[in-house]
Amino acid sequence: MKRFVIVFFSVVILASTAAALRLVAQESQPQVVTISAKRFEFTPNQITLKRGEPVTLRVSAEDRDHGFYQKDLKIDLDLTPDHASEVTITPDKSGRYVAICDHFCGSGHGNMKMVINVE
């Protein structure tokens, strides 16, 4: 009986430890925000992030080469239709930041912007 109790509590402790490690691993993964670029817009055209929390921006081009640039948040991605580009950031200041396409993509290129709000 004593042996059964020791084995039982050992299994409970191991299972609890494994569950806690999985939870920590999930919490340490940054949130992923998916953004698409196509002539002459980003979708979504506005996102809200939390100050101090890491986030991965996964940005893809749907139709041609584009850029995704925001100086203050240190984002500078080259986008091609054949794969998504990613950057992980941790915004440290609240504010409204405008990201632009910095690769000329046609007559509406100057209006290709999106807003990144950091709260």
GIRAUR-V380001 format. One record per residue. RES is the residue in one small letter. D_FIRST is the distance of its C-alpha to the first C-alpha in whole Angstrom. Layout:
[[RES & D_FIRST] [RES & D_FIRST]]
//
This chain:
[[m & 0] [k & 4] [r & 5] [f & 5] [v & 6] [i & 9] [v & 10] [f & 10] [f & 12] [s & 14] [v & 15] [v & 17] [i & 18] [l & 20] [a & 21] [s & 23] [t & 24] [a & 26] [a & 27] [a & 29] [l & 30] [r & 32] [l & 33] [v & 35] [a & 36] [q & 38] [e & 39] [s & 41] [q & 43] [p & 46] [q & 48] [v & 50] [v & 53] [t & 55] [i & 59] [s & 62] [a & 65] [k & 68] [r & 72] [f & 72] [e & 69] [f & 66] [t & 63] [p & 62] [n & 65] [q & 63] [i & 59] [t & 57] [l & 55] [k & 53] [r & 54] [g & 52] [e & 49] [p & 50] [v & 51] [t & 52] [l & 55] [r & 55] [v & 59] [s & 61] [a & 64] [e & 65] [d & 69] [r & 70] [d & 69] [h & 69] [g & 68] [f & 65] [y & 66] [q & 66] [k & 67] [d & 65] [l & 61] [k & 62] [i & 62] [d & 64] [l & 63] [d & 65] [l & 65] [t & 65] [p & 65] [d & 63] [h & 60] [a & 58] [s & 58] [e & 56] [v & 56] [t & 53] [i & 54] [t & 53] [p & 56] [d & 57] [k & 60] [s & 60] [g & 63] [r & 65] [y & 65] [v & 67] [a & 66] [i & 69] [c & 70] [d & 72] [h & 73] [f & 76] [c & 75] [g & 78] [s & 81] [g & 78] [h & 76] [g & 77] [n & 75] [m & 72] [k & 70] [m & 66] [v & 65] [i & 62] [n & 61] [v & 58] [e & 57]]
//
